Amino acid sequence: MELNAAFLQIMNGLKDVMKSNGFTACVPKGTEDGTAPISVNNGKSVLTYTGDKGTVKIEYFENKISLFCSLSTENADSDNFKNMSTTLFDIEKADERSVKYVVTEIADGIKTTYADEKKAKEKLPKPISKSAAQKGSVYYDLVTLGSRFVQIYPELRDAYRENIEKYGEFLADDFFINHGNEAFRKTVKENNPQKMKKLFNMLNDVYNNGLNQTQSVIAVTILGSLYDDQELLANCVDYMEDMSLNVIEINKLLKRSSWRSKLEHPPVYKPKKQKKKNMMSSLMNGGM
């Protein structure tokens, strides 16, 4: 069986499950009519689907077909994908029966990954899109910061959702102090250029186009958690942009035990009837 014919049969077999989950195949430029819309890179043939629930990649490589799923919808990279299944598939010996088996495996993986995602997303507040922020019509809020952060650290997605369900809104200080900062500090300590660039591209974008409260959480709650550790700060310097000077000054303040205690032990959460200036804003605006 030819690879093109195999992918066309797989696409046909997955038509219903893809439609029910809102996925559409991505068609690379130059794809000829009647051929499967696959891209080839480093010997890997990949069929990609996207939709509101995320991104799906079906990859053929070395006589195996693998299903990779991501909950990210914005140019998801390899760090966001989870391998849901890998099936032996010898293209030279493949027949309709083996194709049906592959289709069943992939369909099960998609159902497992995305069956409850739509319901879960309905409970979560919607983040601000990049295009809207770049136009200047709106600014990034704390929900956008949290959503973008867990795209980089998908292992924290459940903690993000539980935070919103517990408080009825995204309580950013609680999430980062108890979950996000540990992952952030680990990345900074590792100082892998690729991971650092990815993390700070996001933080710089959200900071530069964010609300004051969002900027506060980035500069104080997240980057302030370095507590003036000169080695860790040095790792960040080349990646920070406009927030660099603020972050350095904030770290000097948070080196003091009194300020550090306030950050690590914020007041017990109470639903706010009206917006009030918080400790983070004090540090950003009046503490320096």
Order of alpha helices (4+ residues) and beta strands (2+ residues): alpha-alpha-beta-beta-beta-beta-beta-beta-alpha-alpha-alpha-alpha-alpha-alpha-alpha-alpha-alpha-alpha-alpha-alpha-alpha
